[in-house]
Amino acid sequence: MKNRERIRERFMQDALAVRLAGLAADLSRLASSARRSTGSAAALAMLEESQYFIEWTAADVAPEVGEELVNLQVILALWRRAWPEVEQSQPQRTLLAVQAKQWSDRVLDLVDATGDRGLESSDLGLATGDGVGVGRDADVLDLKQSG
């Protein structure tokens, strides 16, 4: 991510609800970019930026919500690590796009439901299934382990 410190300073000036909305927007852009074979660079950039947005936001929410966001961050890191293979596979890119849209919708639901109040984990709607996917109906990632 270019100019990470400058982006962080700007991002942290916003209210918590605005930062979460920014994360949701990044995840939505990730969904869009992952669908297109020409969107590889943008998808990779959104994977990275979303991880940083979570890092910078997780400490400011209720511990349960922070845990859920960190779980999402781990999943994004797995996608990022597998990106060289994923970008060559339309089914994998489609899976990432679907998941990113689900994550975006859930983060937006959180913002709509809570604004800047407590941000309880039950409001978040993110739950890890088998430690792999996020959400009640999340698809399981089929990622190759790379050394």
Backbone bond lengths (Angstrom), bond angles and torsions (degrees), N, CA, C in turn:
res aa  C-N    CA-C-N  psi(-1)  N-CA   C-N-CA  omega(-1)  CA-C   N-CA-C  phi
1 M - - - 1.440 - - 1.524 107.61 -
2 K 1.293 116.62 127.71 1.461 121.39 -179.26 1.529 109.93 -75.93
3 N 1.321 115.25 143.00 1.459 121.25 176.07 1.534 112.14 52.60
4 R 1.316 116.82 46.39 1.463 121.78 -174.69 1.519 112.52 -56.37
5 E 1.325 118.11 -43.99 1.465 119.71 -177.81 1.527 111.52 -65.69
6 R 1.310 116.33 -39.72 1.469 119.43 178.22 1.529 110.52 -65.41
7 I 1.332 116.28 -41.11 1.462 120.79 177.98 1.529 109.80 -63.99
8 R 1.329 116.55 -42.37 1.461 120.69 179.35 1.527 111.07 -60.79
9 E 1.333 116.23 -47.40 1.468 119.68 -179.81 1.521 111.00 -58.61
10 R 1.311 116.62 -44.02 1.473 120.47 179.68 1.528 110.68 -66.79
11 F 1.318 117.01 -45.13 1.460 122.66 -178.77 1.529 110.99 -60.01
12 M 1.312 117.38 -42.62 1.460 121.96 -176.04 1.527 113.15 -73.36
13 Q 1.314 118.35 -12.50 1.460 121.42 176.22 1.525 111.69 -73.12
14 D 1.327 116.23 -22.15 1.464 120.81 -176.79 1.520 111.53 -79.53
15 A 1.319 115.26 155.94 1.458 121.07 173.97 1.523 109.01 -64.18
16 L 1.304 116.07 158.70 1.456 121.59 -177.72 1.526 111.96 -55.96
17 A 1.321 117.78 -44.08 1.464 120.71 -179.94 1.529 111.28 -61.70
18 V 1.316 116.97 -36.42 1.467 121.09 179.01 1.529 109.94 -69.76
19 R 1.326 116.85 -39.39 1.470 119.67 177.57 1.521 111.02 -64.18
20 L 1.334 116.64 -42.04 1.464 119.28 177.31 1.526 110.85 -64.53
21 A 1.316 116.90 -37.85 1.465 119.98 176.35 1.531 110.67 -64.35
22 G 1.325 117.06 -36.19 1.462 120.88 175.85 1.517 111.53 -63.99
23 L 1.331 116.54 -39.76 1.463 120.33 175.46 1.524 109.95 -63.00
24 A 1.319 116.96 -44.34 1.463 120.42 178.81 1.529 110.91 -61.01
25 A 1.319 117.05 -40.15 1.464 120.82 178.40 1.527 110.77 -64.13
26 D 1.327 116.86 -42.14 1.471 120.39 176.94 1.520 111.03 -60.62
27 L 1.318 116.43 -43.68 1.464 120.09 179.71 1.524 111.39 -65.01
28 S 1.315 116.48 -35.23 1.470 120.22 176.29 1.526 111.05 -67.20
29 R 1.325 116.68 -42.01 1.470 119.94 176.10 1.516 111.06 -64.41
30 L 1.323 116.58 -36.55 1.463 120.56 175.27 1.520 110.29 -60.16
31 A 1.321 117.03 -44.95 1.466 120.81 178.87 1.519 110.77 -58.66
32 S 1.304 116.21 -44.31 1.467 120.63 -179.74 1.525 111.68 -66.40
33 S 1.312 116.68 -45.85 1.465 120.70 -177.67 1.516 112.48 -68.08
34 A 1.315 117.20 -37.62 1.464 120.93 -177.61 1.525 111.75 -65.31
35 R 1.311 117.09 -28.90 1.476 120.39 -179.40 1.525 112.49 -68.98
36 R 1.311 116.57 -29.97 1.471 120.66 -174.52 1.521 110.42 -97.51
37 S 1.306 115.37 135.54 1.468 119.06 177.94 1.523 110.96 -66.47
38 T 1.318 117.53 -22.69 1.462 120.89 178.50 1.526 112.30 -85.84
39 G 1.324 116.75 -1.23 1.460 120.48 -177.08 1.504 114.73 -99.81
40 S 1.325 117.36 18.96 1.471 120.56 -175.19 1.521 113.29 -59.36
41 A 1.304 117.81 -48.40 1.468 120.77 -178.23 1.523 110.53 -64.15
42 A 1.321 116.52 -41.98 1.462 120.12 179.64 1.521 111.08 -65.91
43 A 1.316 118.08 -41.03 1.466 121.31 179.50 1.525 110.28 -62.34
44 L 1.308 116.21 -45.08 1.462 119.87 179.31 1.530 110.88 -62.41
45 A 1.317 116.89 -40.93 1.467 121.14 178.11 1.530 111.30 -64.15
46 M 1.335 117.79 -39.06 1.465 121.18 179.50 1.530 111.23 -70.46
47 L 1.326 117.29 -34.73 1.465 119.95 174.46 1.529 109.90 -59.30
48 E 1.330 115.99 -47.73 1.459 120.68 -179.62 1.529 111.56 -65.04
49 E 1.319 116.61 -49.24 1.459 119.90 -176.71 1.525 111.67 -63.30
50 S 1.322 117.52 -39.57 1.465 120.34 178.66 1.522 111.00 -62.67
51 Q 1.317 116.90 -37.88 1.469 120.10 176.41 1.528 110.72 -60.96
52 Y 1.320 117.14 -43.34 1.465 120.04 179.27 1.530 110.44 -67.34
53 F 1.321 117.79 -41.72 1.467 119.65 179.32 1.527 110.29 -58.37
54 I 1.320 116.81 -39.80 1.464 120.13 177.46 1.524 110.13 -66.36
55 E 1.314 117.19 -46.13 1.466 121.00 179.39 1.524 110.56 -55.06
56 W 1.312 116.73 -43.80 1.455 121.31 -175.63 1.528 112.83 -77.37
57 T 1.328 117.90 -16.93 1.458 121.79 -175.26 1.522 113.05 -104.66
58 A 1.309 118.36 -32.30 1.465 122.10 -170.59 1.525 113.48 -55.96
59 A 1.310 117.96 -35.43 1.466 120.54 -177.87 1.529 112.45 -71.17
60 D 1.326 117.74 -15.67 1.460 121.27 -175.90 1.524 113.63 -97.68
61 V 1.320 117.77 3.30 1.463 121.19 179.63 1.523 109.13 -112.70
62 A 1.309 116.45 171.41 1.460 120.88 176.32 1.531 108.83 -55.34
63 P 1.317 118.02 146.72 1.472 120.39 -176.88 1.523 114.01 -53.01
64 E 1.318 117.67 -38.97 1.465 120.27 -179.39 1.525 111.07 -65.84
65 V 1.314 115.74 -38.81 1.462 120.53 178.71 1.525 109.61 -69.64
66 G 1.324 116.27 -41.94 1.457 120.17 177.25 1.515 111.31 -58.02
67 E 1.323 116.13 -41.39 1.462 120.20 177.88 1.523 111.26 -60.96
68 E 1.315 116.14 -43.36 1.465 119.95 179.04 1.529 111.23 -64.09
69 L 1.327 116.63 -40.66 1.462 119.78 178.17 1.526 111.01 -65.18
70 V 1.315 116.89 -40.16 1.468 120.20 178.49 1.527 110.20 -65.17
71 N 1.330 117.69 -37.27 1.468 119.92 175.26 1.521 110.52 -60.26
72 L 1.321 116.76 -41.65 1.461 120.56 176.09 1.525 110.24 -63.32
73 Q 1.318 116.43 -40.42 1.463 120.98 179.07 1.533 110.86 -59.89
74 V 1.301 117.06 -40.34 1.469 120.91 178.25 1.527 110.45 -63.41
75 I 1.317 116.60 -42.78 1.469 120.13 179.25 1.526 110.20 -63.80
76 L 1.313 116.64 -41.49 1.462 119.64 176.82 1.521 111.00 -62.02
77 A 1.335 116.56 -38.37 1.475 120.43 177.69 1.525 110.86 -63.63
78 L 1.324 116.94 -38.32 1.472 119.81 177.42 1.530 111.14 -64.20
79 W 1.324 115.67 -43.54 1.470 119.14 176.99 1.528 110.27 -61.68
80 R 1.308 116.10 -42.66 1.472 120.55 -179.20 1.528 110.77 -63.54
81 R 1.305 116.29 -42.24 1.468 120.40 179.16 1.529 110.91 -64.13
82 A 1.314 116.70 -37.07 1.468 121.30 -177.91 1.527 112.51 -86.80
83 W 1.324 117.99 -0.68 1.454 121.34 -172.66 1.535 114.56 -53.07
84 P 1.323 121.18 -40.60 1.468 118.83 -179.92 1.536 113.05 -55.20
85 E 1.335 117.34 -36.65 1.464 120.04 176.46 1.524 111.39 -81.07
86 V 1.325 115.94 -40.47 1.462 121.34 -175.97 1.525 111.06 -62.29
87 E 1.313 117.31 -41.49 1.463 119.27 -176.22 1.526 112.05 -63.96
88 Q 1.334 117.39 -19.83 1.462 121.44 178.56 1.530 112.73 -89.37
89 S 1.321 117.34 -5.51 1.461 121.91 -174.10 1.523 111.08 -119.22
90 Q 1.332 116.53 110.61 1.463 120.13 178.58 1.526 112.16 -59.46
91 P 1.339 120.21 -42.22 1.468 118.40 177.69 1.532 113.05 -61.52
92 Q 1.316 118.32 -38.76 1.463 120.89 178.34 1.530 110.99 -67.87
93 R 1.336 116.80 -41.00 1.470 119.72 177.69 1.522 110.26 -63.65
94 T 1.325 116.27 -38.68 1.466 120.07 178.89 1.529 110.20 -65.00
95 L 1.319 117.40 -42.41 1.461 120.89 177.45 1.521 110.70 -60.34
96 L 1.309 117.05 -45.77 1.462 120.59 177.83 1.527 110.34 -60.18
97 A 1.317 117.02 -43.13 1.468 120.66 -179.88 1.526 111.48 -60.64
98 V 1.313 116.52 -44.53 1.471 120.74 -179.81 1.521 110.24 -64.23
99 Q 1.316 116.63 -46.28 1.460 119.47 179.62 1.525 111.74 -64.03
100 A 1.312 117.47 -43.51 1.464 120.49 -179.21 1.528 110.45 -61.43
101 K 1.310 117.86 -38.15 1.473 121.08 177.58 1.524 110.31 -65.78
102 Q 1.330 117.19 -41.76 1.465 120.13 177.34 1.525 110.86 -62.10
103 W 1.324 116.80 -44.24 1.459 120.30 179.61 1.524 110.67 -62.99
104 S 1.327 116.16 -43.00 1.456 120.56 179.11 1.527 110.85 -59.93
105 D 1.322 116.29 -47.03 1.465 120.50 179.88 1.522 111.66 -60.35
106 R 1.314 116.98 -40.59 1.462 120.17 -179.13 1.528 111.39 -68.59
107 V 1.318 117.03 -40.27 1.466 119.37 177.93 1.529 109.77 -65.61
108 L 1.336 117.49 -39.27 1.469 119.99 176.20 1.526 111.54 -64.52
109 D 1.326 117.02 -39.34 1.465 119.90 176.08 1.524 110.37 -58.65
110 L 1.304 115.99 -40.03 1.458 120.53 178.29 1.519 110.40 -62.07
111 V 1.303 116.80 -46.29 1.461 120.40 -179.61 1.523 110.10 -61.95
112 D 1.347 116.97 -44.99 1.465 121.26 179.80 1.528 111.97 -63.44
113 A 1.326 116.11 -38.05 1.461 120.40 -175.10 1.519 113.27 -78.78
114 T 1.314 116.95 -28.83 1.463 117.94 -170.12 1.514 115.54 -122.66
115 G 1.307 118.80 -23.56 1.453 118.52 -172.80 1.500 109.55 56.25
116 D 1.318 118.40 -127.51 1.459 121.70 -179.80 1.526 113.08 -102.42
117 R 1.342 119.05 8.22 1.471 117.19 178.62 1.517 109.67 -72.37
118 G 1.287 120.87 -165.06 1.449 127.11 -166.52 1.510 119.57 -46.14
119 L 1.292 120.38 -27.52 1.457 123.02 -177.57 1.521 111.45 54.39
120 E 1.318 115.33 65.04 1.460 121.15 178.70 1.516 109.87 -75.85
121 S 1.309 117.31 151.89 1.463 121.58 -177.75 1.519 111.85 -62.60
122 S 1.340 118.01 -30.52 1.458 119.06 178.95 1.525 110.82 -67.10
123 D 1.336 117.10 -26.99 1.458 121.00 175.87 1.511 112.03 -74.30
124 L 1.339 116.61 -25.99 1.452 120.50 -173.93 1.508 112.72 -67.05
125 G 1.322 117.86 -40.71 1.451 120.17 179.54 1.513 113.94 75.94
126 L 1.308 117.89 7.44 1.458 120.92 176.91 1.515 107.84 -100.99
127 A 1.303 115.78 126.77 1.461 120.25 176.63 1.506 107.85 -141.20
128 T 1.282 116.29 133.80 1.454 118.14 -179.54 1.509 109.54 -82.10
129 G 1.308 115.57 138.77 1.452 121.39 175.09 1.503 108.49 -111.69
130 D 1.292 117.05 120.86 1.461 122.30 -179.47 1.522 112.06 57.87
131 G 1.324 118.51 19.17 1.453 121.22 178.08 1.513 113.47 68.82
132 V 1.338 117.78 12.84 1.454 119.71 -175.78 1.505 111.55 -116.46
133 G 1.305 118.34 -51.12 1.457 121.75 -176.95 1.509 110.22 -106.05
134 V 1.307 116.06 168.49 1.451 121.25 177.08 1.509 107.64 -117.02
135 G 1.307 116.25 133.42 1.451 121.30 178.53 1.511 111.46 105.24
136 R 1.340 114.73 159.31 1.455 119.73 -176.95 1.519 112.21 -62.73
137 D 1.328 117.69 -36.75 1.457 121.36 -175.84 1.514 112.15 -111.84
138 A 1.314 116.27 26.68 1.469 119.73 -175.98 1.524 111.46 -64.01
139 D 1.301 114.22 140.00 1.453 120.19 174.53 1.512 108.64 -75.08
140 V 1.303 116.15 151.39 1.453 120.93 178.36 1.509 108.49 -85.13
141 L 1.310 116.30 132.33 1.458 121.04 178.31 1.512 109.67 -72.80
142 D 1.304 115.98 138.53 1.449 120.97 176.85 1.520 106.74 -112.79
143 L 1.316 115.55 75.29 1.445 120.84 -175.16 1.512 109.65 -104.81
144 K 1.319 115.63 138.58 1.453 120.82 176.27 1.517 108.80 -74.89
145 Q 1.308 116.09 141.25 1.455 120.48 173.97 1.513 107.33 -76.05
146 S 1.306 116.14 125.46 1.464 118.17 175.85 1.510 108.41 -109.85
147 G 1.308 115.12 145.71 1.457 120.97 -174.10 1.426 114.54 -75.42
